[in-house]
Amino acid sequence: MCSSSAMQGVSQLDLNNCDLPIHDLQRVFSCKYFNSLVTLELKGNRIDFGTFSEVLRKASFLSSLTEFALPRIIVENYQDLVNLFVEIANSSSNPLFLYKAGTTLYSHNQKSQGFDFHLKAAELGHLPSHHTIGRVFEKRKEHKEAFRWFKKSAKHGIMKSQYKIGSFYANGVGTEKNIRKAFKWTTRSAQQGYVRAQINLAVLFHFEPGYEDKEKNRFWLEKAVNQGDPGAMNDLGKFYTNRDEYEDLERALELFTRAEELGLKIATDNRLKIQLRLMDRGIVVGDEYEDEDDDDDEDEVDENVEDDDEYFEDVEDDEFIE
């Protein structure tokens, strides 16, 4: 795995669920050709703390790494992991590991200490930490301070911060309401593929006076649907419901059904309404669209989507510790 200079300059390495033998993992971490690695994915792998600390200290890419999806680390005392990250941060001058230390503390309910580490990482230029600090101030309802931190990382292309800035401008939260800037920042986030921004942009094109554009509303909903978002499926289904061609109603039925299967309960009512409209036209709906009464014995699916008020929407929390 580390025998060719062709690997020189590799910036991303995905080892998720690879279950590498320890000696192979050691070779990967110490490989001189990975000394400019930016992103390392190790999720799904299990490793004991002693081995992890040994291979991490010998890694060739500690200074260059900006994203590190951790394996599941078997450790008796999470503070040992915090200390390791602080040690690596000091030796490599990489604030990413201060961020990891803060995340570890926060996942064990040490919120004040976790915040301090995230603040240190942010002050040293770690952009995801800027977003995280913004989330803390947003949670505290200190919206002006949240806006200031989100703006820092939004300017450097962090899509979740761009989405937040767009939302703040759209609602006049933490800053003066400015719809033009709301479109600007929400569009930047949506173009990077952030599904919540795509949905918000569709909403702006649907409701904002002077900016109404049905086709752009449909375009961004389609983008979000392609990422599997049930709310977008339901909204796009309603878009096609307002048309009267059979193909449009059939598309609406398909979207409502998909959203329902993903647990969005309101989509069930919309699906039934479309079925009735089609039946009134004498169109027989296929057997694949079953009445909800047939599912009485199925486990109920939670209709709630991911809570946007969760502090860490973009980190592993304690998933990497056993």
N, C-alpha and C positions, 0 to 999 in steps of 0.2 A: 504494500500500500504506500510505502515511502521509498521507492527505489528508482524513480525517474524524475529528471529535472523538468519534465513536461508538466509536473504539478506545481512548478514555481509560479507564484502569483495567484493561486487559487484563493477566491474570496469567500466562497460558500461551501459548506460541507454538511450534508444531511445524513445523519446516522440514526435517525429515529427508528426505534424498535429493531435495531440490528443485532442486539444481544451479542456484542463482540466479546471474545475472550479477553481477559485482562491484558495479556501481553500484546495483543493487537491494538487495544486501546492506548496502551503506553507508547507504542510505535507511532500511532496517529498524533498523539499530543506532542511528542518530542520531535516529530518530523521537521527538518529544517526547511522543507519546501512549503510548509504551511505557515511560515512566519508572517505572512500578510493576511491571514484569515480574518474575515470580518464577521461572518455568521457561522455558528456551530449549533446544530440540532442534535440533541441526545435524548429526547423524550422517549419514554417507554422502556429504556434500559434501567437495570437495577445494579447498584454498586454500593459497597460498604464505604463508610466514611474514610477509613484508613487508606484504602486503595485510591479513592477519589482524591484525597488530599495529596497523596504521593505523586499521582500522574499530573495533577493540576500544577503543582509547583514546578514540574519539569517541562511544562508546555512551552512551545516556541512562539505562540501567538498571543500571549497575554496582553501585550501592549496594543495590538491592532484590533482585538475583538470588540465589537459593539453590540452584538446580539448573541445570547447564549441560552438556549433552551436546555435546562438541566435534566439529567437523568433522575430517577428515584434513588435518593441517597439514604442508606440505612445508617442512622446515627442515634446514639443514646441521648445526647444533649445538644439541642439545636444551637446553643451558644458556641459550641465548638465550630460549627459551620460558619457562624457569624464571624468568629475570630479568624478563620481561614480566609474568608473573603476580604476582611480588613487587611490582613497580611499581604494578600495578593495585590490589593489595590495600592498599598504603599510601595511594594517592590516593583510593580509594573507601571505605576502612575496612571492607572486606568480606572476612571470613576465608575465604569460598569460594575465593578465588584463592590463598590460602596452601595450601589443601587441594589445589588443582590443581597447584601447584608441587611439593608433596610427592609426589603421584601420578606426576608426570613423572619425578622423581628416582628413585622406587622402581622404575618400569618400566625404568630404565636401571641397575638394580642398585646404586643409591646409597641403600641402605636406611637407614643411619644418618641421613643428611641428610634423607631423605624423612620419617622418623619425627619429626625435629625440627620440620619444617613442619606436619605433621599435629597434633603436640602444641600448637604455637602456635595453630593454627586452632581446636582443641578448647577451649583456654583462653579464646579469644575468643568462645566460644559456638556454634561451628559443629557442629551435632548429628551429622551423618554422620561427622565426625572423631572424636567420642566413640566411635562404634561401631568405627571403624577402629583406634583406639588399643586398644580392648578386644580386638580380633582379634590385635594384636601381642602383648599380654600372654598371651592364650590360647595362641598359638603357642609362647611361651616357657615354657609350663606354669606361669605365675604367675597362678593361677586367681582368687585373692582380688582381685588388682588388676584382672584382666579383668572380674570380676563388678562391681566398683565403677564402671568406665567404661561397661559395658553398661547398668547401672542408671540412670546419668545420662541416656542417650539414650532408654532404654525409657520413662522417665517422661514424655518429651516426644513419645511416639507413634511412634518409629522401630521399624517392625515387625520388622526383623531383630534388633534388640537385645532386643525383647520375647520373641522366639523363643529367643534365647540365654539370657536370664534364666530362662525357663520350663524350659529344658533343664538349667541349672545347679541349679535347685531340685529337679527330678525326680531328679537323680543325686547330689545332695549334693556338687557340685563348686564350690569357691570359697565355699561357704556351707553352712549346715545343710540337710539334706534336708527339704523341706516340700511335700508333694503338693498341698495346697490352693493354695499360691502357684504351684506349677507349672501347675496348671489355669488359674489366674487370668491369668498372663502369656502362656501358650501360646494361650489363647482370644482374648486381645486381638490377638495377632499373626495368628492364623487368621482372625479377623473382618475384618482388613484385606486378606486375600487372599494372605498369604504361604504358599506351597504346602508348605514344609517344616513349618511350624507346624500346618497342617491335617493332615498325615500324623502328626506327633507326637501331636496331640490325639486322633486316631483310635486310636493305639496305647495312649494312657493309658486311654481308654474300653474298650479290649479287655482290657488286662492288669492294671490297677491294682485291687487288692482294695478292695471297698467302693464303687468307682466304675464297675463294669462296666455297660455299656449298649450292647447290640448295635445299636440303631437310631441312636444318636449316633455309634457307630463307623462305621456305614455312611454316615451323613450327611456326615461330614467326609472320608471317602474319596471320596465322590461329588464333593465340592468340588474335591479335588486332581485327580481324574480329568478333570474339566471343564477343568483347566488343562494337560492333556496329560502328566501325570507317569506314566511307565511302572511305577514301583514301586507307586504307588497303584492302578493298573489291575490289577496282579497280586494285590495284597492284597484288593481288592474282588472280584476273581474268586474268590479262596479263600472269601470270605464267602458268595458265592452257591453255591459248591460244596457247602457244608454244608447246603444246602437240597435238597429232592428233587423239586421240581416241574420240569416240562420247561422252563417259561419261565425259571426260575432257572438251570438248567444251560446254556440257550442264551445267557443273559446272561453267564455265566462264560466260555463259549467265546469270545464276542465280545471280552471284556476281555482274556483271555489272548492272543488273536490280535493285538489292537492293541498290547499291551505287547511282544510278540515282534517285531512290525514296527518298533518303536522301538528294538530292539536288546537287550532284556532276555532273556538266554538261558534263565533259569530258567522263564520263561513258556512256553517251548517244551514242556518236560516236562509242565507243568500243562495246556497245550492238548491234548496227546496223551492224557492221562488222561481228560479230559472227553470227547474224541471216542470213546474206548473205552467209556465209560459210556453214551453215547448209542447207540452201535452195539449194545451188549448189550441195549438196549431195542428194537432193531429200527428205530432212527431213522437215516435216511441223512443224513450230514452233507454240506452243499453243497460244490461244487467249489472255492469260494473259500478253503476251508481246506485248503491243499495240504500234503502230507507234506514234512518238512524235507529229505529226500533230493533233492527236485526243485530245491533251491537250491544244489547243490554248486558251481555255477559263479558264484554271486553273491559279491560282496565281503563279507568278514566284517564285521559291525557290532560295534563296541566295546560291551560290556555295561555299562561303567562309567558311572555318572551323575556329575554335577558334584561335584567333590571339595570337601566342606565345610571342609577344612583349608586351602584356598587363601586366601592373605592378602586379596587384593582380590576378593571375590565380587561386589562391586557397583560397580566402577569400570571405566573403559575400558582401564586400563593404557596400553600403547604403541599402541593401535589408532588413536589420533588423531595419530600422528607418522609421517611417511614420510621 
